[in-house]
Amino acid sequence: MDNKKRAAAMAAVYAHIKTSEERNAQTLAEQGDAAGAGSFVGPGFSGSVPNIWGMTGRQSLMQANTMMQLRMFR
């Protein structure tokens, strides 16, 4: 497999992972809004609070790994 195809495949996998994480975060946020009526902590809240800082850190690590891999294949 040549480098362009490999890079395209890696970009497609990264995009798929990113969109699924965003979809999960949106679902958690919608559940939190419905259960907490606009506040994250309140009576009757039955769900986990989306960890925005954790997701941001994970995304930056994934981007760094992708960049390192693309440089190695050149």
Residue pairs with C-beta under 8 A, 6 or more apart in sequence:
1 9
3 73
3 74
6 73
7 70
7 73
10 66
10 69
10 70
11 66
14 62
14 66
17 62
18 59
18 62
21 55
21 58
21 59
25 50
25 52
25 55
28 47
28 48
28 49
28 50
29 50
31 47
32 40
32 45
32 47
32 49
32 50
35 42
35 44
35 45
35 46
35 47
36 42
36 44
36 45
40 49
41 49
